[in-house]
Amino acid sequence: MLLTPRQSQIFQAIVEDYISFAEPVGSRTISKKFNMQISSATIRNEMADLEELGLIAQPHLSSGRIPTQKGLRFYIDCLVEIDRLSKEEEDLISNIKKEYEVKKQHIRNLMKDISKTLSNVLQCPSMVTIPRLLSESFKKIQFLLLDETNLVITIVSKTGLIEHFETKIDNFGTTQEKLNEIAKTLNTLPNGFTLQQVNSALETGGGIKGAKQILSSSGMDLNNADERIFLNGTENIFKNPEFQDSENVKLFIRIFNDKEKLLKIIDDNKTRTLKNDTLILIGNELIDLESLSLGLVASEYRASTETNGIIGIIGPSRMDYCRAISLIREMATKISDIFIH
């Protein structure tokens, strides 16, 4: 779709004013706010053409215009320019890595901190997924047998990230000494080890039945949605006028807490063409969420050469995409640096 320079300018003004104030935008507003050297009548004529193209709509007969979903998609794909991060935002992102290097956090704690930071900065509900670890390579493991049915497992990735689990076991004669020997063998492997190797060692040398299921139920393989995704800042969505209706609030809470559904939406759309390495979905592109007119912005980060995770936000479809894309993309890059370097 091609717009004239004047149509593009007017359309962009409508979208950006609507993003800021959530109100229909009239020709007088455009003329005054955006200092266009043309009459209101000319602006109205151009708005009529934009409406015929399906990019904007008039919600009420006497109101201004708002962008349609088609219009928002065109704006995102063709007109959005990525904002330069402020010095404060750059420092905040840099501190993520610095704080991790000091704390040497567990993966979960790191992701919880990142999710909270993203939600606070963008004032939208955030989500961060942890990559599946089954194909990940680790450098150190430690077992602590608390009693006949409870085992603590601590495992460290090659990048220094720590996972710590307590899990129930079926103990068929294992001892702390046997577990120490298994850990010693795994820890001395020159190329590290995978969870599959841990499974095998526990079953064959540790006398623990169903070790693969044990690691899975403990969350170690992170196939469980509750273990794989962290959500934060649900309350931020209610600051928007679109969510003053109690039914919308109830529906959003129910959807946002359905982690399986959120993961499915992300996984089903990973092959979509990305803008600046960022996945952006709006309106009915978010299957089962169409009635809420939401937008999702997410970027992929690399945990290793074989595994990855997602960081992103969900907000009203009129969110500030310029800022969201730049911030989320940079945070994803920083997380990749933490894992890989």
Helices and strands as residue ranges (DSSP letters): H 5-21, H 27-33, H 40-52, E 56-57, E 66-67, H 69-74, I 75-79, H 87-103, H 107-122, E 126-129, E 138-145, E 150-157, E 162-168, E 170-171, H 176-187, H 195-205, E 208-209, H 211-217, H 225-228, E 229-232, G 234-239, G 241-243, H 246-256, H 259-268, E 278-282, G 283-285, G 290-292, E 294-302, E 308-316, H 321-340
